[in-house]
Amino acid sequence: KGPYQPLPSEDLASWAPQTSDVEGIKAFMKRMLEL
């Protein structure tokens, strides 16, 4: 245990697609690689 409070998983990357949204993840990764 450290001094930091673990964040709820929904707060880690609200801008990223849900892990269950496979098509969303593919489109998201494609967009990120184009930047």
Short mmCIF file of the C-alpha atoms (twelve columns), coordinates in Angstrom:
data_MODEL
# 
_entry.id   MODEL 
# 
loop_
_atom_site.group_PDB 
_atom_site.id 
_atom_site.type_symbol 
_atom_site.label_atom_id 
_atom_site.label_alt_id 
_atom_site.label_comp_id 
_atom_site.label_asym_id 
_atom_site.label_seq_id 
_atom_site.Cartn_x 
_atom_site.Cartn_y 
_atom_site.Cartn_z 
_atom_site.pdbx_PDB_model_num 
ATOM 1  C CA . LYS A 1  0.000   0.000  0.000   1 
ATOM 2  C CA . GLY A 2  1.293   3.423  -0.923  1 
ATOM 3  C CA . PRO A 3  0.265   7.005  -0.196  1 
ATOM 4  C CA . TYR A 4  -1.908  7.160  -3.307  1 
ATOM 5  C CA . GLN A 5  -5.551  6.159  -3.435  1 
ATOM 6  C CA . PRO A 6  -6.172  3.838  -6.396  1 
ATOM 7  C CA . LEU A 7  -8.483  5.426  -8.938  1 
ATOM 8  C CA . PRO A 8  -11.728 3.748  -9.945  1 
ATOM 9  C CA . SER A 9  -11.236 2.157  -13.361 1 
ATOM 10 C CA . GLU A 10 -13.902 4.383  -14.933 1 
ATOM 11 C CA . ASP A 11 -11.788 7.444  -14.065 1 
ATOM 12 C CA . LEU A 12 -8.544  6.207  -15.617 1 
ATOM 13 C CA . ALA A 13 -9.283  7.076  -19.238 1 
ATOM 14 C CA . SER A 14 -12.765 8.445  -19.759 1 
ATOM 15 C CA . TRP A 15 -11.711 9.560  -23.265 1 
ATOM 16 C CA . ALA A 16 -10.847 5.994  -24.287 1 
ATOM 17 C CA . PRO A 17 -13.424 3.513  -25.572 1 
ATOM 18 C CA . GLN A 18 -14.771 0.850  -23.228 1 
ATOM 19 C CA . THR A 19 -12.726 -2.360 -23.209 1 
ATOM 20 C CA . SER A 20 -15.808 -4.282 -24.349 1 
ATOM 21 C CA . ASP A 21 -16.208 -2.010 -27.397 1 
ATOM 22 C CA . VAL A 22 -13.855 -3.830 -29.784 1 
ATOM 23 C CA . GLU A 23 -14.802 -1.823 -32.891 1 
ATOM 24 C CA . GLY A 24 -14.505 1.403  -30.917 1 
ATOM 25 C CA . ILE A 25 -11.033 0.400  -29.753 1 
ATOM 26 C CA . LYS A 26 -9.929  -0.411 -33.310 1 
ATOM 27 C CA . ALA A 27 -11.175 2.955  -34.589 1 
ATOM 28 C CA . PHE A 28 -9.626  4.707  -31.582 1 
ATOM 29 C CA . MET A 29 -6.209  3.087  -32.083 1 
ATOM 30 C CA . LYS A 30 -6.323  3.904  -35.796 1 
ATOM 31 C CA . ARG A 31 -7.035  7.572  -34.949 1 
ATOM 32 C CA . MET A 32 -4.233  7.690  -32.375 1 
ATOM 33 C CA . LEU A 33 -1.725  6.231  -34.853 1 
ATOM 34 C CA . GLU A 34 -2.698  8.849  -37.452 1 
ATOM 35 C CA . LEU A 35 -1.891  11.775 -35.158 1 
# 
